[in-house]
Amino acid sequence: MVQVRSTPEIDRDGSFDIHRWLDSLDVPARDRENLGRACQMAMVAEVQARDAGADAWADRSSAFHTGLEMAHILRELGLDNEALLAGVLYRVVREGKLPLGKVEVLFGREVSGLIDGVRQMAAVSRTIKLQEGAVLGQSQSQADNMRRMLVGLIDDVRIALIKLAERSCAIRAVKNQPDKQLRVAQEVFNIYAPLAQRLGIGHLKWELEDMAFRYLQPEDYKQVAALLDERRLDRQAYIEQVIDRFQQALAEQGIGGEIYGRAKHIYSIWRKMQQKGIGFYEIYDVRAVRILVDDVPQCYAALGIVHTLWPNISSEFDDYIANPKVNGYRSLHTAVYGPEGKVLEVQIRTRAMHDAAEFGVCAHWHYKDGDNTSQGGDSYERKLAWLRQVLAWHEEVGEQAVFN
């Protein structure tokens, strides 16, 4: 999961080590010079706009700081150098601290086009008017209009990914800005968490949902978080016991699986409690493990081992390998009565399926040198047609609006 970074490249005195930042990105040597130039340009633009000294960019909410954080998120998603450049420069351009024309002159039309596309997404999202006094106030017609406008705007999947990175930074930054929390959380929950889900980027979707939930329903968030924390040590010991047993059983069958406890997401738990009308201790996947294997036959072999070890709960089995979700998600989900008769959820997937579940479209969409989207061609048209289909997240927009 993407985590908030402490930005070690910024020292206590406010000075910034650009070489250390480039090292932390771990980008190819051929890309370092342009990224360094973009970083330097964003830094100068921030200082000049603030008419301040070197510590101007140490503020986590600054456009410069946000650009650094966006670049790290985009790098983790595996995006190309043009997307990283756009991420570094986007906020200083959006805030009027750097002309877009200057970006085009220095870094090319592709980078400036990405920034302009993200600006258009931001303009569209601002058309949603928050209903005063409502915790979650977007109507279905607004959601449908939003979907259609965004689908029309996004001709390059990187635009959507850069915007998701920017909104991830935004909702992290409002922790100490109470006046902005509700507005940002509502926008993230209504638009960008469903977008991350449709693009199949699980690790961003979970983070956006949990952080939005924290501000939209603070009491419910605290209650579920406290219940999770209350039994954390006992749950960890239990999961370790289960993992040991699984590893032994898989090894006996010659299956080299990777097994680990699966992190629980607070909003997901609360939502299941609301939808099913059950209490916290009736949730099946509070205790959960994930098994990663090499291929599909091993997935089903591992499933057989799980069901041999402990009795399964038939109503809680889903085969998303044979019947993938709309966004392409594939995995086996089952629940069993594990050791001590406690309910345990188990997810089984290949490593490739796991990469797709965590990074979605990023795991399949590769930008190669010379593969410029402006060149057209059948390959690009097929990708674009597929992207437009993926972005029709009509069900999620309606299903997510469960707060009253």
GIHU-V847447 format. One record per run of one state. SS is the DSSP state (@ for helix, = for strand, . for the rest). FROM is the first residue (numbers start at 0). TO is the last residue. If there is no record, write none. Layout:
# GIHU-V847447
ss={SS SS}
from={FROM FROM}
to={TO TO}
This chain:
# GIHU-V847447
ss={. = . = . @ . @ . @ . @ . @ . @ . @ . @ . @ . @ . @ . @ . @ . = . @ . @ . @ . = . @ . = . @ . = . = . @ . = @ . @ . @ . @ .}
from={0 9 10 15 16 17 25 28 50 53 58 62 76 80 94 99 107 108 125 139 153 156 176 177 198 201 216 217 230 231 252 257 261 265 276 279 282 283 286 287 293 295 309 311 312 313 316 317 319 331 337 338 341 342 350 363 372 375 377 390 393 400}
to={8 9 14 15 16 24 27 49 52 57 61 75 79 93 98 106 107 124 138 152 155 175 176 197 200 215 216 229 230 251 256 260 264 275 278 281 282 285 286 292 294 308 310 311 312 315 316 318 330 336 337 340 341 349 362 371 374 376 389 392 399 403}
